[in-house]
Amino acid sequence: MKNVVLKLLLMGLSYTAVGVFTQLLLFNMLIAADLEAQQIKSVKEVSVDIEIKNQRLVDVFDQLEKTTDFILFMIRLTGF
């Protein structure tokens, strides 16, 4: 009786493992489908026409962020 219960338990676990693996594989294939939710452009493909004179670099970055879809950042190095 003990062996029968153990065999049934192992068979149930193996079927469950195969089912979970199959679902994960199919879900991964669904996610990996080639989707284009947004247009991706390289920095080299974007042209910007702005006129800035005597402004701080931070202000230039702010203006570029308003003009384009890019997010720009600057790291300030101090102590030099």
Secondary structure, DSSP 8 states (H G I E B T S, - for coil): -HHHHHHHHHHHHHHHHHHHHHHHHHHHHHHTS---SS----GGG--------S--HHHHHHHHHHHSS-----------
